Amino acid sequence: MAPNEAVGFRFLFLSDAFTVAPGAAIDDFQITSQNVEPPVADFTVSSSSICAGETVTFTNASTGTITTYEWRFGAGASPASVTGAGPHEVTYTQAGSASVSLRVLNGFGQEDTDERTDFISAEEQHTPTFTQENTDDWNVSRLVASPGDSYQWYLAGNAIAGATEQSYLTSDDGVYEVDVTINGCTARSNGRNIITSLDEDNRTFERSVSVYPTPATDLIKVALSNEVMGQHQISIIDATGAVLSETQRMKEAFDVIFEIDARSLIQGNYLIRIVSPKGTAVKQVMKQ
């Protein structure tokens, strides 16, 4: 019997031929099914434009009498499908478009589907970087971020007011980071400990120092080509500015190469600081 449909019955009772006082009884009654609203599938999402790797929340907005919910979240979704009204949190692990559907059913054979083609758009995620450049002023450095659509610079974890261009001039030492936005996806660089206050001797010494390979695996090599002799202090500094190790090396020739054991370092970016009797150099290296 279909929902909201009524069916009438009549029962007729007659006595048989041997009854002395024959009689008859007729009774009418009616059965009506419960009031069932047909299901209409509908849903909302916290955001349909995201970055790969982000999580969105799907919320059921269907109406009517519903007993079963079948969700399909499309390419790159984790989970790819679920049942139940929700809400459901779904992570899109790859860039691209994903089609989403919600099918709703009830126990009376009624159903409806809301299918949205290319509903989720996930942009490629990126990893920003930035470099430190010298300027004509020995106490000022230029920080230059990798290309993007918009930027925000940070010092010691705090946003720098007005620092929203690709490059930023600074005379303040500290740990810097930068947010870079591309196609609506914002990512933050690793922090770098920036030292800006270098005098002429430091500049000359820094140009004579190189650190390689980058990325490094087991060994980091520090090459010096200058006339500065004597004790040199070599420090490894992590992205937070913490000094992880310090060693003393004696330089007795114009060209030398000092080797640093990097096997205990985790993957990431580091600063190598070399302090000599005639100046200080700071170089960046990546550990693989």
C-alpha positions as CSV (number, residue, x, y, z in Angstrom):
1,M,0.0,0.0,0.0
2,A,1.4,3.4,-0.9
3,P,1.9,6.1,1.7
4,N,-1.2,8.2,2.5
5,E,-3.5,5.7,0.8
6,A,-6.7,4.4,2.5
7,V,-8.2,1.0,1.9
8,G,-11.8,0.1,3.0
9,F,-13.0,-3.4,4.2
10,R,-16.5,-4.8,4.8
11,F,-17.2,-8.0,6.7
12,L,-20.7,-9.7,6.2
13,F,-21.8,-12.3,8.8
14,L,-24.7,-14.6,7.8
15,S,-26.2,-17.4,9.8
16,D,-26.4,-20.8,8.2
17,A,-29.6,-22.5,7.1
18,F,-30.1,-24.4,10.4
19,T,-30.3,-21.3,12.6
20,V,-33.8,-20.9,14.1
21,A,-33.4,-17.2,14.3
22,P,-31.3,-16.3,11.4
23,G,-29.6,-12.9,11.5
24,A,-26.9,-10.9,9.7
25,A,-24.2,-8.4,10.8
26,I,-22.3,-6.0,8.6
27,D,-19.3,-4.0,9.9
28,D,-17.4,-1.4,7.9
29,F,-13.9,-0.2,8.9
30,Q,-10.9,1.6,7.2
31,I,-7.1,1.3,7.4
32,T,-5.0,4.4,6.6
33,S,-1.3,4.3,6.2
34,Q,0.9,6.7,8.2
35,N,1.6,10.2,6.7
36,V,5.0,9.8,4.9
37,E,6.8,12.8,3.4
38,P,8.8,11.7,0.3
39,P,12.6,12.1,0.8
40,V,14.4,15.1,-0.8
41,A,18.3,14.8,-0.7
42,D,20.2,17.9,0.2
43,F,23.5,18.8,1.9
44,T,25.9,21.6,2.8
45,V,29.7,21.7,3.0
46,S,32.0,23.9,5.1
47,S,34.0,24.8,2.0
48,S,34.0,23.6,-1.6
49,S,37.3,25.4,-2.6
50,I,40.2,24.0,-0.6
51,C,43.9,23.1,-0.7
52,A,44.9,19.5,-1.1
53,G,45.3,17.8,2.3
54,E,42.6,19.9,4.0
55,T,39.5,18.5,5.6
56,V,35.9,19.7,5.0
57,T,32.6,18.9,6.8
58,F,29.5,17.6,5.0
59,T,26.2,18.3,6.8
60,N,22.9,16.6,5.9
61,A,20.1,19.0,4.9
62,S,17.7,16.5,3.5
63,T,14.0,16.6,4.3
64,G,11.2,14.0,4.4
65,T,11.0,10.5,5.9
66,I,14.4,8.9,5.5
67,T,15.9,5.7,6.9
68,T,19.1,5.3,4.8
69,Y,21.8,7.8,3.8
70,E,24.5,6.9,1.2
71,W,27.3,9.4,0.7
72,R,29.9,9.3,-2.1
73,F,32.7,12.0,-1.8
74,G,34.6,11.5,-5.1
75,A,38.2,11.3,-6.2
76,G,40.9,11.8,-3.6
77,A,38.5,11.7,-0.7
78,S,39.2,9.9,2.6
79,P,36.9,8.3,3.4
80,A,35.5,7.8,-0.1
81,S,32.0,6.8,1.0
82,V,30.0,6.6,4.3
83,T,26.5,5.9,5.4
84,G,24.5,7.7,8.1
85,A,23.1,11.2,8.4
86,G,26.4,12.7,9.6
87,P,27.9,15.3,9.8
88,H,31.0,13.7,8.1
89,E,34.6,15.0,8.0
90,V,36.3,14.2,4.7
91,T,40.0,14.9,3.8
92,Y,40.9,15.5,0.1
93,T,44.4,14.2,-0.3
94,Q,45.1,15.2,-3.9
95,A,44.6,18.3,-6.1
96,G,41.8,18.3,-8.6
97,S,38.0,18.2,-8.8
98,A,35.7,15.7,-7.0
99,S,32.0,15.0,-7.6
100,V,29.8,14.4,-4.5
101,S,26.5,12.6,-4.2
102,L,24.0,11.9,-1.4
103,R,21.3,9.2,-1.9
104,V,18.4,9.0,0.6
105,L,15.8,6.3,0.9
106,N,12.9,5.2,3.1
107,G,11.1,2.0,3.8
108,F,8.3,2.7,1.4
109,G,10.4,2.4,-1.8
110,Q,10.9,6.2,-2.1
111,E,14.3,7.7,-2.8
112,D,16.1,10.8,-4.0
113,T,19.7,11.7,-5.0
114,D,21.5,15.0,-4.9
115,E,24.5,14.7,-7.2
116,R,26.9,17.6,-7.7
117,T,29.5,17.2,-10.5
118,D,33.0,18.7,-9.8
119,F,31.7,20.1,-6.5
120,I,34.9,20.1,-4.6
121,S,37.9,21.9,-6.0
122,A,41.3,21.1,-4.3
123,E,44.3,23.3,-5.3
124,E,47.8,21.9,-5.2
125,Q,49.6,22.5,-1.9
126,H,53.0,24.2,-1.9
127,T,56.0,24.7,0.4
128,P,57.2,28.3,0.5
129,T,60.9,29.3,1.0
130,F,62.8,32.5,1.3
131,T,66.3,33.7,0.9
132,Q,68.4,36.4,2.7
133,E,70.2,38.9,0.5
134,N,72.7,41.6,1.4
135,T,72.0,45.3,0.8
136,D,74.3,48.4,0.5
137,D,73.6,48.9,4.2
138,W,75.6,46.3,6.2
139,N,73.0,46.2,9.0
140,V,70.0,45.6,6.7
141,S,69.1,42.4,5.0
142,R,66.5,41.8,2.2
143,L,64.4,38.7,2.7
144,V,62.8,37.4,-0.5
145,A,60.0,34.8,-0.6
146,S,59.3,32.3,-3.3
147,P,56.7,33.5,-5.9
148,G,53.0,33.6,-4.9
149,D,49.9,35.7,-5.1
150,S,50.1,37.3,-1.6
151,Y,52.4,37.3,1.4
152,Q,52.7,37.9,5.2
153,W,56.0,38.0,7.0
154,Y,56.4,36.9,10.7
155,L,59.1,37.6,13.3
156,A,59.3,35.3,16.3
157,G,55.8,33.9,15.4
158,N,54.1,37.3,15.2
159,A,52.8,38.9,12.0
160,I,54.7,42.0,11.0
161,A,52.3,44.8,10.4
162,G,52.5,46.0,6.7
163,A,55.0,43.3,5.7
164,T,52.8,41.9,2.9
165,E,55.2,42.1,-0.1
166,Q,57.3,39.4,-1.7
167,S,60.5,41.0,-0.2
168,Y,61.0,42.5,3.2
169,L,63.9,44.7,4.4
170,T,64.9,44.2,8.1
171,S,67.6,45.3,10.5
172,D,66.3,43.1,13.3
173,D,67.8,39.7,14.1
174,G,65.5,36.8,14.9
175,V,63.5,33.9,13.5
176,Y,61.5,34.8,10.4
177,E,58.8,33.0,8.5
178,V,56.5,33.9,5.6
179,D,53.0,32.9,4.5
180,V,52.7,32.6,0.8
181,T,49.2,32.2,-0.9
182,I,48.8,30.7,-4.3
183,N,45.4,30.2,-5.8
184,G,43.8,30.6,-2.4
185,C,46.1,28.1,-0.7
186,T,48.2,29.6,2.1
187,A,51.3,27.8,3.5
188,R,54.0,28.9,5.8
189,S,57.8,28.5,5.3
190,N,60.1,27.0,7.8
191,G,61.5,29.5,10.3
192,R,65.0,30.9,9.7
193,N,67.3,32.6,12.2
194,I,68.3,35.8,10.4
195,I,71.4,37.8,11.5
196,T,71.5,41.2,9.9
197,S,74.1,43.2,11.9
198,L,77.3,42.4,10.0
199,D,80.1,44.9,9.6
200,E,82.6,45.1,6.7
201,D,84.9,42.4,8.1
202,N,81.9,40.1,8.5
203,R,80.8,40.7,5.0
204,T,84.3,39.9,3.6
205,F,84.6,36.8,5.8
206,E,81.1,35.6,4.8
207,R,81.9,35.7,1.1
208,S,84.9,33.4,1.7
209,V,82.8,30.7,3.3
210,S,80.6,28.0,1.6
211,V,78.6,25.2,3.1
212,Y,77.6,22.1,1.1
213,P,76.1,19.8,0.1
214,T,72.5,20.9,0.3
215,P,70.6,18.8,0.9
216,A,73.0,17.0,3.1
217,T,72.8,13.4,4.4
218,D,75.7,12.2,6.6
219,L,78.2,15.0,6.4
220,I,78.1,18.8,6.1
221,K,81.2,20.4,4.7
222,V,82.3,24.0,5.6
223,A,84.9,25.3,3.1
224,L,86.9,28.4,4.0
225,S,89.2,30.3,1.5
226,N,90.7,33.3,3.3
227,E,93.7,34.5,5.3
228,V,92.0,34.3,8.7
229,M,93.8,31.8,10.8
230,G,93.3,30.5,14.3
231,Q,90.4,29.0,16.3
232,H,87.0,28.9,14.5
233,Q,83.7,28.0,16.3
234,I,81.1,26.2,14.2
235,S,77.5,26.0,15.4
236,I,74.4,24.2,14.1
237,I,71.2,26.2,14.7
238,D,67.7,24.8,14.1
239,A,64.7,26.6,12.7
240,T,63.6,27.9,16.1
241,G,67.0,29.5,16.8
242,A,68.2,26.8,19.2
243,V,71.9,26.0,19.1
244,L,72.1,22.2,18.7
245,S,75.9,21.8,18.7
246,E,79.1,23.9,18.9
247,T,82.6,22.7,17.9
248,Q,86.0,24.4,17.9
249,R,88.3,23.9,14.8
250,M,91.8,25.2,14.2
251,K,92.4,26.8,10.8
252,E,96.1,26.8,9.8
253,A,95.9,27.1,6.0
254,F,94.3,29.5,3.4
255,D,92.0,26.8,2.1
256,V,90.5,24.3,4.5
257,I,87.4,22.1,4.7
258,F,85.8,21.2,8.0
259,E,83.4,18.3,8.2
260,I,80.4,18.1,10.5
261,D,78.6,14.9,11.4
262,A,74.9,15.4,10.4
263,R,73.6,11.9,11.0
264,S,71.8,12.9,14.2
265,L,69.9,15.8,12.6
266,I,66.3,15.3,11.5
267,Q,65.1,16.3,8.1
268,G,64.7,20.1,7.8
269,N,66.5,23.4,7.4
270,Y,69.5,24.5,9.6
271,L,71.9,27.4,9.9
272,I,75.6,26.8,10.1
273,R,77.3,29.7,12.0
274,I,81.1,30.1,11.7
275,V,82.7,32.5,14.1
276,S,86.4,33.4,13.3
277,P,88.8,35.9,14.8
278,K,88.0,38.3,11.9
279,G,84.3,37.8,11.4
280,T,81.1,35.7,11.4
281,A,79.4,33.9,8.6
282,V,75.9,32.3,8.7
283,K,74.9,29.8,5.9
284,Q,71.8,27.8,5.4
285,V,71.8,24.0,4.7
286,M,69.0,21.4,4.3
287,K,69.2,18.0,5.9
288,Q,67.6,15.2,3.9
